[in-house]
Amino acid sequence: MPLPLDRVDLSQLDVLVIDDNKFIRLLLSDVLRSFAVGTVREASSADQALFKISQRRPDIILCDWMMAPLDGMALLKRIRRESGMQRIPIIMITGHATSEHVSEALGEGADSYIVKPFRPATLMEHILKIICRSQVEYL
């Protein structure tokens, strides 16, 4: 049974939004703030994201696939190899809707996968899935 949204407290959550498109970053950040997420940080590139992660580990990463020069898949692989970063939940957000893309992302360690365009409720569902899974893992 899904959690009632009015009973979900995301005020302690730290989410890093990684997308090279400023409009998409701002849109995702606004949606997260509407969910009352406590800390929303943004990165416009993989390098900037790695720096921000090294400064403070986020609870969840939202990452676009199509970025340059280092794309989201390459960033996902790098995060999964780095000590201390392997367990950060990552939601890939992309226009790639094929089963091959979904399989590749999940096979490389993405925790979830959202296809653009999507509704805010879809993003909330994926965040809640990760939070519920994380709570079970750490009990």
C-alpha positions as CSV (number, residue, x, y, z in Angstrom):
1,M,0.0,0.0,0.0
2,P,1.5,3.4,-0.9
3,L,2.3,5.9,1.8
4,P,-0.1,8.8,2.0
5,L,1.7,11.9,0.7
6,D,0.6,14.1,3.6
7,R,2.4,11.7,6.0
8,V,5.7,11.7,4.1
9,D,8.4,14.0,5.6
10,L,11.1,14.7,3.1
11,S,12.5,17.7,5.0
12,Q,15.7,15.8,5.9
13,L,16.3,14.6,2.3
14,D,19.3,15.9,0.3
15,V,18.8,15.5,-3.5
16,L,21.3,16.3,-6.2
17,V,19.8,17.1,-9.6
18,I,22.3,16.6,-12.5
19,D,21.3,17.9,-15.9
20,D,23.1,20.1,-18.4
21,N,19.7,21.7,-19.4
22,K,19.1,24.6,-17.0
23,F,15.3,24.6,-17.6
24,I,15.1,20.9,-16.7
25,R,17.3,21.4,-13.6
26,L,15.0,24.3,-12.4
27,L,11.9,22.3,-13.2
28,L,13.1,19.2,-11.3
29,S,14.3,21.4,-8.4
30,D,10.9,23.2,-8.2
31,V,9.0,19.9,-8.2
32,L,11.3,18.6,-5.4
33,R,10.7,21.8,-3.4
34,S,7.0,21.3,-3.9
35,F,7.4,17.9,-2.2
36,A,9.1,19.8,0.7
37,V,12.5,18.2,0.1
38,G,14.9,19.7,2.6
39,T,17.9,20.3,0.4
40,V,17.9,20.4,-3.3
41,R,21.3,21.0,-5.0
42,E,22.0,21.3,-8.7
43,A,24.9,20.4,-11.0
44,S,25.1,21.2,-14.7
45,S,27.8,18.6,-15.6
46,A,29.2,15.3,-14.4
47,D,32.4,17.0,-13.2
48,Q,30.4,19.6,-11.2
49,A,28.3,16.7,-9.8
50,L,31.3,14.7,-8.7
51,F,32.7,17.8,-6.9
52,K,29.4,18.4,-5.1
53,I,29.2,14.7,-4.1
54,S,32.7,14.9,-2.7
55,Q,31.7,18.0,-0.6
56,R,28.5,16.4,0.8
57,R,27.0,13.0,-0.1
58,P,23.4,13.4,-1.3
59,D,20.7,11.0,-0.2
60,I,19.4,10.6,-3.8
61,I,20.8,11.6,-7.2
62,L,18.5,12.5,-10.2
63,C,20.7,12.2,-13.3
64,D,20.0,13.0,-16.9
65,W,21.5,10.5,-19.4
66,M,22.2,12.8,-22.3
67,M,24.9,15.3,-21.2
68,A,28.2,16.4,-22.6
69,P,31.1,15.8,-22.4
70,L,30.5,13.0,-19.9
71,D,27.0,11.6,-20.1
72,G,24.9,10.3,-17.3
73,M,25.6,6.6,-18.0
74,A,29.4,7.3,-17.7
75,L,28.8,9.2,-14.5
76,L,26.7,6.4,-13.1
77,K,29.5,3.9,-13.9
78,R,32.0,6.2,-12.2
79,I,29.9,6.7,-9.1
80,R,29.4,3.0,-8.8
81,R,33.2,2.4,-8.9
82,E,34.1,5.2,-6.4
83,S,34.7,4.3,-2.8
84,G,32.0,5.8,-0.5
85,M,29.7,6.6,-3.4
86,Q,28.5,3.1,-4.5
87,R,25.4,3.1,-2.4
88,I,24.0,6.5,-3.3
89,P,20.6,5.8,-4.9
90,I,20.5,7.1,-8.5
91,I,17.4,7.7,-10.5
92,M,18.2,8.1,-14.2
93,I,15.9,10.6,-16.0
94,T,15.9,10.4,-19.8
95,G,14.1,10.5,-23.1
96,H,15.5,7.0,-23.9
97,A,12.4,4.8,-23.6
98,T,13.6,1.5,-25.0
99,S,13.9,-1.6,-22.9
100,E,17.5,-1.8,-23.9
101,H,18.3,1.6,-22.3
102,V,16.3,0.7,-19.2
103,S,18.2,-2.6,-18.9
104,E,21.5,-1.0,-19.5
105,A,20.9,1.7,-16.8
106,L,19.6,-0.8,-14.2
107,G,22.4,-3.3,-15.1
108,E,25.0,-0.6,-14.4
109,G,23.5,0.2,-11.0
110,A,20.8,2.8,-11.4
111,D,18.2,2.3,-8.7
112,S,15.3,3.6,-10.8
113,Y,14.6,4.9,-14.3
114,I,12.1,7.6,-15.4
115,V,11.3,8.4,-19.0
116,K,10.7,12.1,-20.0
117,P,8.2,13.6,-20.1
118,F,6.8,12.5,-16.7
119,R,4.4,13.7,-14.1
120,P,5.5,15.0,-10.7
121,A,3.6,12.1,-9.1
122,T,5.8,9.7,-11.0
123,L,8.9,11.3,-9.6
124,M,7.4,11.0,-6.1
125,E,6.7,7.3,-6.6
126,H,10.3,6.6,-7.5
127,I,11.6,8.7,-4.6
128,L,9.3,6.8,-2.2
129,K,10.3,3.5,-3.6
130,I,14.0,4.3,-2.9
131,I,13.3,5.6,0.6
132,C,11.3,2.5,1.5
133,R,14.0,0.2,0.1
134,S,16.7,2.1,2.0
135,Q,14.8,1.9,5.3
136,V,14.5,-1.9,4.9
137,E,18.2,-2.3,4.1
138,Y,19.3,-0.4,7.2
139,L,16.9,-2.0,9.7
